[in-house]
Amino acid sequence: MIVANIKYAADFVKQLNSLPKQIVEAAASKEKIFKANPLHPSLRLHRLHGDLKNFWSISVSSSYRIVFMRETNGDILFFSIGRHDVYKNL
């Protein structure tokens, strides 16, 4: 997977802005790693299943995830960020 361009859904931005500062900083760090090497083991990259089969997830911390989708043009859309219950809101 090549990461050419990352875009941010409005809900992602709202969710990010409501998180604790240390999680925001961790998310920024993970985004840098993701851009440089999307297969880096610390990201725990995986495709979701079932109704969420068009989405992927990376780990920000042991409790927080970024959920994203790859658009047809190759861009990455960060869709949502939060704890595991973030999957219920997709």
C-alpha positions in Angstrom: 0.0 0.0 0.0 1.4 3.4 -1.0 0.2 6.5 0.8 0.2 9.4 -1.6 -2.3 11.7 0.0 -4.3 11.7 3.3 -7.6 13.5 3.6 -9.7 13.9 6.7 -13.4 13.4 7.0 -15.3 16.1 9.0 -16.2 13.6 11.7 -12.6 12.5 12.0 -11.6 16.1 12.7 -14.3 16.6 15.3 -13.4 13.3 17.0 -9.7 14.1 17.0 -10.3 17.5 18.5 -12.3 16.0 21.4 -9.5 13.5 22.4 -6.9 14.0 25.2 -3.8 15.8 24.1 -1.6 12.7 24.5 -3.8 10.7 22.1 -3.8 13.6 19.6 0.0 13.6 19.7 0.2 9.8 19.4 -2.2 10.0 16.4 0.1 12.6 14.7 3.1 10.3 15.3 1.3 7.3 13.9 0.2 9.3 10.9 3.9 10.1 10.1 4.8 6.4 10.5 1.9 5.5 8.2 3.0 7.9 5.5 6.6 6.6 5.6 5.8 2.9 6.0 2.1 1.9 6.1 3.2 -1.7 6.9 5.2 -0.7 10.0 4.4 -3.3 12.7 3.5 -0.7 15.3 0.5 0.3 13.2 -1.1 -3.1 13.4 -2.7 -2.4 10.0 -5.6 -4.6 9.1 -8.7 -4.7 6.9 -12.0 -4.8 8.7 -14.6 -7.4 7.9 -18.3 -7.8 7.3 -20.3 -4.6 6.8 -17.0 -2.7 7.3 -15.0 -4.6 4.6 -14.2 -1.3 2.7 -12.4 0.1 5.8 -9.0 -0.5 7.3 -7.7 0.2 10.8 -4.4 1.3 12.3 -3.6 1.4 16.0 -2.8 4.7 17.7 -2.5 3.1 21.1 -3.7 -0.1 22.8 -7.2 1.5 23.1 -7.4 4.0 20.1 -7.8 3.3 16.4 -7.9 5.3 13.2 -10.3 3.9 10.7 -9.8 4.8 7.1 -10.6 3.9 3.5 -8.6 3.9 0.4 -10.3 5.9 -2.4 -10.3 4.8 -6.0 -7.7 7.4 -6.9 -5.4 6.0 -4.2 -5.9 8.7 -1.6 -6.4 7.7 2.0 -9.5 9.1 3.8 -9.1 9.1 7.6 -12.7 8.5 8.5 -12.9 8.1 12.2 -10.7 7.9 15.3 -11.6 6.6 18.8 -11.7 3.5 21.0 -12.9 0.2 19.7 -16.5 1.4 19.8 -15.6 3.7 16.9 -16.5 0.7 14.7 -20.1 0.9 15.7 -20.5 4.5 14.4 -19.4 3.6 10.8 
